[in-house]
């Protein structure tokens, strides 16, 4: 597992994640991005919907 600063946790797959409510989420991908802050619209998957935008 790799923790990305201000980002998701990258977990080598396949993975099976059980959330607090008992729901099991599975993925057979090589790497799975798991949301660490719980603000993702598709939690536990990381969806970049809340990523900070930097204006130049």
N, C-alpha and C positions, 0 to 999 in steps of 0.2 A: 504494500500500500504506500502511496505517495500523497503527502498532504501539500496542496498548492496554497501558498500564502494568499489570503483574501479570495480563495476559490474553493473548488470541490476537493474531495478525496478521490484519488484515482486508484481503483482496485483492479488487480489482474483477474480476469474472468476465467471461466464462468463463475457467477456469484449467485447467492440466494440471500436476500435481506428480509428479515422479519421486523416489521415496524411495531411501535408500542401497542397499537390496536390489534395485533395478531395477524395482520395481513402479510402474506409472503410474496415478495417480488423477486422474480428470477430473470437472469440475463445470461445469454451464452456468448456475449461479445468478448473480445480479447482484453479490452480495458473498459471499465464501467466508471463513469463520473457520478459520485454520490454527493448530494448537497449536504454541506456541513452546518449551514445556518438555519435550515428548515423554512426558508422563504421561497423556495422553488414552487412554481405552480404544479409541477409534476413530482413532488417529493415522494420517494427519496432520490429520484433522478435529478441531476443537475440540468437546468434548462436555459441558463444564462439570462433569464428574464429580469433579474435584479442586478445584473452586472453594472458597475459604475461606468458612466460615459465621461470621457475626458474631452473637453472642448479646447481647441487650439486657437 
